[in-house]
Amino acid sequence: MMLQALVGLLLQLSFFSLVSASPVSISSNNVGGGVGGGIVGFIVLVLDIIVWIEVLQSNRPVANKVLWCLLVFLFPIVGMIVYYLFSNREQHNTRGGYEAIPGA
């Protein structure tokens, strides 16, 4: 139950940061309307949510899960890169791999 509340809180905070970080144009000669920042921000948000789901479904201790989620939340791009490079994901993966069929 606490895990679901943590996921809900992270999703709400990430949505708030996405909405509040939208580009605002003051000058009238802005060509393109600043759409690129919103698309890149959305892609980073989706990738961060994938990292959060992977961390929360892993068999890590709760303290490690919280630290990884905070790292990715506070530093979205750098935290995601650090997670994929240094987190030893194979060791903490809860999903089992394929099993060989006996006799085949």
Secondary structure, DSSP 8 states (H G I E B T S, - for coil): -HHHHHHHHHHHHHHHHHHHT-----STT-SSTTHHHHHHHHHHHHHHHHHHHHHHTS---HHHHHHHHHHHHHSHHHHHHHHHHHS-TTTT--S------TT-
